[in-house]
Amino acid sequence: MTRDSVSLSHRPLLHALADNWWVALVRGLFAILFGVLTFVWPGISLLSLVILFGVYSLMDGVVAIYGAIKGRGEVSRSSLWWLLFVGITGIAAGIVTFFYPQVTALVLVIFIGAWALVRGVFEIIGAIRLRKEIDHEWLLIFAGLLSVIFGLVLLLKPGAGALALLWLIGSYAIIFGVILVWLAFRLRKLARKTH
């Protein structure tokens, strides 16, 4: 029996994610928008970048927490804790960014790097939890690895040039966003098959 032939009723975590496919779509679109804006405004000031990152992180966190709360009635609490954690860290990163917008470039780079690293680890954990319920989970693991690598690069090379940093941040956000949008449409397709 293939994974596609098993009903979603036997896969509660995947069922919850499929029913709320738009959560991944919104998160992906926010990431793409953030990434595109970093390329559109290459002369963006550090303060503008801080505010832009804060808005993106806060919105991503709120949507992730909403998805975790919305899906909790369909799956055990332990199945969605990773999405809840991604949401909490996103909101925390956004709030810290707004309370301390005057941080130096180096502190901002280290902060973004640590956030991406932690987020990536929990994205990988979430993908591993989904591996029995969804095909091509390697793309989710790839998104997590991308976050981890991005975070490590920022933490190991925080003194990189401002323009290179913007391109790195923008590229990461766009690639991550595209993966989330792709996942959202796969989840939507699964949800339509079951309804």
Residue pairs with C-beta under 8 A, 6 or more apart in sequence:
3 133
3 134
3 135
4 135
7 194
8 14
8 15
8 18
8 190
8 194
9 15
11 132
11 133
11 134
12 74
12 75
12 76
12 79
13 71
13 75
13 79
13 80
13 129
13 130
13 133
14 130
14 133
14 134
14 190
15 74
15 75
15 194
16 70
16 71
16 72
16 74
16 75
16 79
16 80
17 23
17 24
17 67
17 71
17 130
17 187
18 187
18 188
18 190
18 191
18 194
19 71
19 74
19 191
20 67
20 70
20 71
21 184
21 185
21 187
21 188
21 190
21 191
22 184
22 188
23 63
23 64
23 66
23 67
23 70
23 184
24 67
24 180
24 181
24 183
24 184
24 187
25 180
25 181
25 184
25 185
25 188
26 63
27 60
27 63
27 64
27 177
27 180
28 176
28 177
28 178
28 179
28 180
28 181
28 182
28 183
28 184
29 177
29 181
30 56
30 59
30 60
30 63
30 177
31 56
31 60
31 173
31 174
31 176
31 177
31 180
32 173
32 174
32 177
32 178
32 181
33 56
33 177
34 52
34 53
34 55
34 56
34 170
34 173
34 177
35 169
35 170
35 171
35 172
35 173
35 174
35 175
35 177
36 170
36 174
37 44
37 52
37 170
38 44
38 49
38 52
38 166
38 167
38 169
38 170
38 173
39 166
39 167
39 170
41 48
42 163
42 166
44 52
44 166
46 105
46 108
46 162
47 101
47 102
49 108
49 166
49 169
50 97
50 101
50 103
50 108
51 97
51 98
51 101
53 93
53 97
53 108
53 112
53 169
54 93
54 94
54 95
54 97
54 98
54 101
55 94
56 94
56 173
57 90
57 91
57 93
57 94
57 97
57 115
58 90
58 91
58 93
58 94
58 95
58 98
59 94
60 87
60 90
61 86
61 87
61 88
61 89
61 90
61 91
61 92
61 93
61 94
62 87
62 90
62 91
63 87
64 83
64 84
64 86
64 87
64 90
65 83
65 84
65 87
65 88
65 91
66 87
67 80
67 83
67 87
68 80
68 81
68 83
68 84
68 87
69 84
71 80
71 83
72 80
79 129
82 122
82 123
82 125
82 126
82 129
83 126
85 122
86 119
86 122
86 123
86 126
89 115
89 118
89 119
89 122
90 115
90 119
93 111
93 115
96 111
97 111
103 111
105 162
105 165
106 158
106 159
109 154
109 158
109 160
109 165
110 154
110 155
110 158
112 151
112 154
112 169
113 150
113 151
113 152
113 153
113 154
113 155
113 158
114 151
114 155
115 151
116 147
116 148
116 150
116 151
116 154
116 172
117 147
117 148
117 151
117 152
117 155
118 151
119 147
119 151
120 144
120 145
120 146
120 147
120 148
120 149
120 150
120 151
121 144
121 148
122 144
123 140
123 143
123 144
123 147
124 141
124 144
124 145
124 148
125 144
126 140
126 144
127 137
127 140
127 141
127 143
127 144
128 137
128 141
130 137
130 140
131 137
134 140
134 186
136 186
139 179
139 182
139 183
140 179
140 183
142 179
143 176
143 179
143 180
146 172
146 175
146 176
146 179
147 172
147 176
150 168
150 172
153 168
154 165
154 168
160 168
